[in-house]
Amino acid sequence: MNEQARRRPPKPYRRPKKDPVRILAFEALRAVDERDAYANLVLPPLLKKAREKDDFDARDAALATELVYGTLRRQGTYDAIIATCIDRPLREVDPPVLDVLALGAHQLLGTRIPTHAAVSASVELARVVLGDGRAKFVNAVLRKIAQDDLDAWLERVAPPYDEDAEDHLAVVHSHPRWVVSALWDSLGGGRAGIEDLLEADNERPEVTLVARPGRSTAAELLEAVGEDSGLPGRWSPYAVRLAEGGEPGAIEAVREGRAGVQDEGSQLVAIALAGAPLDGPDERWLDGCAGPGGKAALLAAMAAGRGASLLASEKQPHRARLVERALAGNPGPYQVIAADGTRPPWRPGSFDRVLVDVPCSGLGALRRRPEARWRRRPEDLEGFAPLQRGLLREALTAVRIGGVVGYATCSPHLAETRVVVEDVLKGRGGPAAEAEWVDARPLMPGVPALGDGPDVQLWPHLHGTDAMYLALLRRTA
């Protein structure tokens, strides 16, 4: 060390600047990772608490939301890029450090935040939540990432499509390879369709409202939100789509329970079941997997309009309470119970219409719960399979001869959709009441690209909905 360097005084310690937006985003990611929480449940209370402070406004909330959801959606892509910029396996990097790196990568590659601002803000965050030592590591990695844009990075880290199509799509569109394979099998077709679907999974979904018939109308909701903030639904007569930033809780009909938040695909499932033709009475309806209550509330409203009653059954007591809340104020007769649909307390043949929206992998709602794609494993489907078949068998027993059962699931995976229905109809795994397919397509008038039937699979990229599946079955004996 030369004389001049020895005389130079050490730099004074600078306290890191606390950035409330990025700290909040980091806290949300840590909750998702550490507690297996879902961002859509973790983020709202964090934002509410932050808004109570004068220095956190609507723009801050929007940025925090984008940082959380954008990072989760693109986690696979960012992990592949980060892995090329470090000298150790990714699994050896502490998860909190990876979260800061991923947040930084998203700002650099997935937003319009200037490069210098993205790097400096991420390094400051690292100093606050990780300490100065690891902040230097974050700085070095992010400076490497900043040398190229996203397209250039994908050229480097994704294998060529012609050599490994599924792995290429997995890296480019940030889905686990097995999910890409499963979605492609369900969708069929060539490259364009699957790429459109994967891209749609990475887009922010619209918030869609439902006007519960007899209690509210789409026209009322449109008037409440204003022409600049709302659009009619694409397919459901009860749907209203909110513009970005719309707040459902600010709408009187939503606060009063006369309307709610419900994806349009979910609305179409309930509408199709209610519209299926019946011979004989149409007085008693059952929602056998009613939690958290969106479809049950819509079914109850439609049933009330015909003088029918709804029994809403949910196995988990805390979810049954959510159903009660969703149905509160419905004018028609209804009842909510906590019961296991595979060991039902009702007598066989008690109902005219039955819906079972069965527990599933949730691969149809990856737009809303992007972290689910990283948690699910192929073996999870084996765990759902007996339950799905059991619920459908009991639903067919619960409906009277001539009545209709709707089997629905928010997953397009063939093992959770058509395979389940075909197995039950063929008596695999246990006897079931005899039934025949009902073509569900005419019961969704105006909805395009519904396939060859008789069941229906909705898609985010084709219909703007979650990937809901519906099979309608009429009991024949």
N, C-alpha and C positions, 0 to 999 in steps of 0.2 A: 504494500500500500504506500503510495507516494505521500509527500509531506502535505500537499494541498488537500488530498482526500482525508488525511488524519485531522486536519484543521476544520473541515466542513462539519458544521453542527448536524446532528441527527434530525431527520424530519420529525416535526411534532406529530403526535398521534392525532388522527382525525376520526372523530366519532362517526360511524356510518349513518347515512341518512335513512330514516325509516319511511318507506313508501307504503302507505296503507293499502293501496290496490294490490300490489304484488305480494305483500305479506298475507292478505286475505286469500289470494289465489293459492299461495303455497300452503296455507292452513287447510284449505279445502282438499287439495291433492293429498296431503298427509292423512287426512281423515279417510279418504277413499282407499288409500293404501293400507293404513294401519288397522282400521276398523271394518274393512270391507263395506264401507258406507257407499251410498249412491249420491252422486253429485247433486241430483235434483232434490234430494232431501237435506243434504249438508249445506248447500249454498244459500238457500233463502234465509235461514236464520242468521247466517253470517252477514249477509247483505243488510238485513233488517237492523242488526246491531250496529253496523257501520253507518247506516243512514241516520241513525240517531245522533251521530256526531256531525257537527256543522261543516267539516271539511270533506265530506264524502257525498258527492252529488250523483245525479242520474248517469252522467257520463262515466264517472268512476265505476258505478255498478255495471254498466255495459261492458267496460273494458275488463273488469274482473271476471265477468261471466264468459266473455270470449276467451280469456286466457285459460280458464279452467276447462271449458268444454273443448276448445280447440286443441289443447295439449292432450287431453284424454283421447280424442278422436284420432289424433295423429301419432299416438304414442309409439306404435310399431315402427313407423317410418323414422321418427326421431331417434329411437333406440338404435336403429341400424346405422344412422349417420353418426351418432355419438360414439358408437363402438369403433368406428374407423379413426376417431380422433383421440383415442386414449391408448395407453400401452398396457392395458390389463383387460381381462374378460369383464364384460358388463356386469355380470353377477357379483363381482368383487367390489363394485362401487356402492357405497352406502345409499340406501333408498332416498334419504332426504337430499343428498347431493344430486342424484339422478333427477329428482323433481325440479330442482333449481335449473339444472341443465336443460331439461325438457321445456320448462317455461321459457328459458332464453332462446332455445332453438325455435320454438313456435313464434316468438316475437321476430326473430330474424327471417324465418322462412315462410311463415304463414300469416303475417300481418304487414301493414304499411308503416310500422314504426321504424324510423331511421336506424341504420346499423349501429351507429355510435351510441344512440340512446338505448337501444335494446341491450347492447353489451354492458354499458355502464350501469343501467338500472338492475340488470341481473347480478352483476358483481356486487353492487351495494346490497341487494337482497341477500346474497350469500354471506356478506360480512355480518349482517344482522342475525341471520338464522343459523349460520354454520361456523362463523368465526373467520379471522383473517387468513389463516393457513389454507383452508379449503377454498376460500374465495379466490386465491391465486390459481388454484387448479381450475375452477370454473372459468376464470378469465382466459386462461390459456386455451381451454377447449372451445369456448365460444368464439374466440378470435379465429380459430381454424375453421369453424363452421361458417363464419361470416365471409370467408373467402369465395364462396360459391352460392348461387341461388338454388332453389329447391329442384328445378329441372336438372341442373348440372349434378347435384348430389344424387338424384334418382338414377341418372345414367351410370353413376359409379357404384351404387350400393345394391341396385336391383338386378337380378340376373336377366338376361335377354328373354323376351317373351317366347321366342321360338325354341329356346333351350329348356325352359321350365315355366310354363304359362302360369300355373297356380302360385308359385313362389314369387314370380314377377308381380302379379296382381296383389299378393299379400303385402309386399313391401311398398309398392307404389300407392296402394289404397288403404294401407294400415289396417288390415284384418288378419287374424291368425289364418294360417294356410288351411286348416281343416274347415274353418268357417267359409272361406272362399270356395272350397270344394263342395261343401254341402249346399250353399246357395246356388252354385252353378248347376248342380244336379237338379235342384228343384225348379230353377228357372228354365233350364234347357237353352238351346240356341247357341250362338257364337260369341265372339269376344265383345261385340258392341253392347249387347244386353247386360252382361255381367259387369262390365265397366260402368255402365250407367247406374246399375243398382249399387255398386260399391261407392260410387261418387255420391249418390243420394244419401247413403248411410252417413256420410261425412258432412252433410249439410245441416244447418240449424233448422229444425222443424217449425212449422207455423204453430201458433197457439190457436186451437179451434174450440169454439163454444157450441153447446147444444141447447136449443130452446126446447124445454120439456113440454110436449103438446098438452093443451088444455090449461097450461100454467103460464106459458110465455110463447112468443113467436119469433121467428128469425127477423121479421120486420122490426119488432120491438128492440131486439139486440142491435140491429144495424143502426137504428135511430139513436140508441144510447151511446154507441161508440163513435158515431159520426161517419160521414162519407170518406173522410181521409184516413180513418183508422180501421175500417172494417170492410170485408168483402163477403158476398154470399158464399156458402159452401159449394164445392164442385158438384157433389152428388147427393148429399142428404138435404131434404127440405128443411131440416131443423138446424143446419150448421151455419155458423158465421166464423169467418177467418179473421183473426186480428192482425193488424200490421205490426211490424217489429217494434217492440217496446210497449205494446198494449198491455194494460193491467186488468186482468179479469176481475180482481177484487174491487175495482172501482165501479163496477156495473151493478146497479140495484138488483136486477133479476138474479144475478149470480149470488149476491150476498143473501138474498131471500130464499135461495134454493130452487127458484123457478127455472133456473138455467144452470149450466155447469160447464166445466172444461172436459172435453171428450174428443178424442181423435175421430176423424170422419169414418175411418175404417171400422172402428168400434161401433159407431152409430149404425153403419150399414148392416152389420151382423144382427143387431137387435131388430132393425126395420125388416130385414128379410125373414127372420123367424116369425115376426108378428104378421107378415103378409102371406105366409105359406097357406095355401088353401086347405081347409078342413071339411070333413063330413061330420055332421053332428054338432054337439055343444062346443062352445068356446068360452068357458067360464073360469077355468082354473089354470094359472100359469105358474111355472117354477123356474127360478134361476138357481141352479144347483151349486154354482161356484161364484157367489155374488160379490165377494170382496174385490176392490174397495167400494164398489157401488155404482159406477157410471152406467153400465148396461142395465143394472137393476132399476135405477131411477128412470131411465128411458122406457124400459118395459112396463114399469108400474104406471107411468103416465099414459102409455098407449093402451094398456089393459083397462085403466079407469075409463077411457073414452068409449069402451065397448061394454062396460058394466061387468068386466072380469076382475078377478082378484089375483094378486101375485104373492107367492111365498118365496122369499129370498133367503137362501141357506148359505152359510159360510162356516167352514170348519173352525177357523181361528177366532176366538172371542173378540180380540182387539180389532180384527178386520170386520167382524159382524157389527161392531159399534160404528165403524166408518159407514157401513151400509145403512144403518139406522139414521145416521146423520144425513146421508145422501137422499133418503126417501122421506125425510121429515117434511110434513106439509102436503104430501101427495093426497089429492082429494078422494081417490078410490080406495077400496079395501086392500090392505097388504099386511104381511107379517114378516118379521125378520127373526130368524133363529140361528143359533150356533149348532151345527150338526155336520157330521161326516157323510158326504155324499156317497161313499162306498159302503156305508152301513146306515142307510137312511131310516128315519123314524116314520116316514109316511108309508101308506099302503100302496102296493102295486096298482098301476092303472089309475092313479088319482088325478092325473093332470092331462090337459088338452095340448099344452105346449110346454116344452122343457128346453132350457138352454144350459149347456155345460161349457163354460169358457175355462178350459182345464189349465192347471199349472204346467209350465213348459220352460224351455231354455230361454225364451225371450229374445231369440235372434231376429224377430220381426220388428223390434223396437230399439235397434241399435242407434238410431238417430237421437233418441231421448235418453238412453242409458248407454253411452259409449263405452263405459268401463266394463259393461257386461261381456263384451267380446273378449276381453283379456282374462276374465274369471272363469268362464265356462270351459269345460273340457268335453271331448267326445263321449267319455264314459258317463257324463251327467245325464245323457239321454236315456241310458239304460236304467237309471234311477227313476226317471219320470214315467217310463213305459208302462209298468204295472198299474200305476195310479191312473194314467190317462185311459187305459182300457177298462179299468174297474169303474171309473166314473161314467164312461159311455154305456157300459153294460147296464148299470143301475138306472141311468137316464132312460134307456129303452124299456126297462121294467116299470119305471115310474109313470110313463105316458100310457094313456089308454089306447086300445086298438083303433087305428084311424088317426091318432094324434101324431104330432110332429116333434122331433128332437133336433136341436141345433148343436152340433159339435164344433166348437171354435177354439182357436189357439193363436196366440201372437207369436207364431213361429212358422216359417215356410219350410222347415226341415221335413223331408218326406217321412222320416221315422216318427214324427209327431203329428202328421196330418193324415194323408190318405192311407198310409200303411196301417195306422191305428184303426181307422174305420173299416178297412177291408178285413183286418184280422178279427174284429168283433163280429162283423157280419158273417164271417165264415166259422165262427165258434171257436177260434183259436184262443187258448188260455182259459176257457170257461164258457158255459152256455149263455146265450143271450136271447132276448125276444126277437122274433123274426121281423125284419124291416126291409124296406126298399128305398132306394135313392130318390130324392126329390131334386129336380133341377133348380139350383139356387140362382142361376143367372137371370131369369126373367124377373126375379124379385129385387134386382138392383138395376132398375131401368135407367138407361142413359150412361151407365158405366161401361167403358170400352175395355177391350183386351182381357176378357174374363176366361179365356181358354176354352177347352173342349167340354168342360162340365163333366158330370152334373155338379161337382163341388166348385168352389170359387177360391182363388188365391189372389189377394190384393198385394200391390207392390208399391214401395215408395217412389220409384222412378217412373212408374206408369200411371199411378193414381194419386200420388201425393199423400198417401196414407201410410200408417204402419202396415207391415206385411201380415195382415190378418188372414186367417184361413177359416172357411166355413163349409161344413157338410150338413145338409138337411136330410133327415131320414124319417120316413113314415112307418109306424109300427103296423104290421100286417097280421100278426098272430101273437 
